[in-house]
């Protein structure tokens, strides 16, 4: 993921409100991120003071090659600006849609 993929900074509440899923198999009440709820909780649990939650979307060229994705990434400020930690790209991320 490249910084150019970052769309906007969001709060946990904003992200959850935008991605509520209703599915009887998940229970009677809507839950944030539906079947990806466990991954979402892991991302939120990784958050530390000063971290930023960003919505991301890959460029159109990636979507055209069937390699596109959109979701959320947790960024942590380091000595040289934002750095991507663990798992090679970010502190944590949740992919909402891929093609």
PyMOL commands that set and color helices and strands:
alter all, ss='L'
color gray80, all
select helices_A, chain A and resi 3-5+12-18+24-26+34-46+60-64
alter helices_A, ss='H'
color red, helices_A
select strands_A, chain A and resi 6-10+20-21+31-32+52-57+69-78+81-83+92-98
alter strands_A, ss='S'
color yellow, strands_A
deselect
rebuild
show_as cartoon
